[in-house]
């Protein structure tokens, strides 16, 4: 008896040390995954600026740069509390604002979720590029990060959220992050309108090509790389499940790109880099909801269909006279809807269950209703009180000059002269 007690006392410190080591390993993985998701901001900046014209490239990068800055501050202030605070009603959290005292693991979760919030808000920047005023855009970014995104996130990822209680499946955010960002982008491009010259007098679209497709490809690779942290980090712990999650992520991304190439070949159309990169991103968005609850074969199929959805989704927007510079609505919105529904269709424990699929449909419809309508009202108010769209002369000269008095590509002496004049004017007004 005494030996048994002595052995027990000797083992207790070992158990404690093992638990501490496990927490440390989990924190290391969570912090690493957060850093990978943060790197996705660079991917967005490169891809979106590359798809824009050179006269607006700096403006696009500045929007991406400030998204993560504003997102970090406002999500710490109110977003995290709305999303993960005590949710009595099932609609939003009521405490946890300005967190300054918590358990150690909470800080890791807060850091990781902050990067998700920044990802959601930056989706709109590319769609609305080349004609949106910088200050007005940042006001919208603040509202998205502080209200629109965390409220819907509370429905799904707060254990007391009403969609969470229904059993809605969205492991890493096909809908919570990507579709929410896309529906905000859709509202934004409706209110701000198309770029000058994007559609002719008959309403037919004119091609406006980006200035640097190498940046687009590099941005796509960086986003793909960061997605291993986006999906794998959503375990919130160093788990063996990460292997399947990231394998599914890789398969879906590759399948999405291949789908666009095959589709272009079958239709006798050129194989475009921008379309191929967006196809891989659509595959990534599509698998994000079900990456932890789907077998690899179904992950490949999900990515394949997401690539097709992306191509036809972008064409649908053009028919509707909607100008999305980078294809964000098709990539993050349409592919996000498909991926969320697919997570129910191919659910590993009970595939093709109509009840699960119905819950998934309720989730994506409620996301659109809340996000699109709220963002539409927000952008209309911004347009009314602050002015959302840049003036025609500023749009023609480029927003790098008019908004920042800097230029990313000083190609012409006239641009350099205007920059100096603009800088002097800003100093005088200051």
Secondary structure, 3 states (H helix, E strand, C coil): CHHHHHHHHHHHHHHHHHHHHHHHHHHHHHHHHHHHHHHHHHHHHHHHHHHCCHHHHHHHHHHHHHHHHHHHHHHHHHHHHHHHCCCCCCCCCCCCCCCCCCCHHHHHHHHHHHHHHHHHHHHHHHHCCCCECHHHHHHHHHHHHHHHHHHHHHHHHCCCCHHHHHCCCCCCCHHHHHHHHHHHHHHHHHHHCCCCCCECCCCCECCCCCCCHHHHHHHHHHHHHHHHHHHHHHHCCCCCCHHHHHHHHHHHHHHHHHHHHHHHHHCCCCCCHHHHHHHHHHHHHHHHCCCCCCCHHHHHHHHHHHHHHHHHHHHHHHHCCCCCCCCHHHHHHHHHHHHHHHHHHCCCCCCCCHHHHHHHHHHHHHHHHHHHHHHHHHHHHHHHHCCCECCHHHHHHCHHHHHHCCCCCCCCHHHHHHHHHHHHHHHHHC
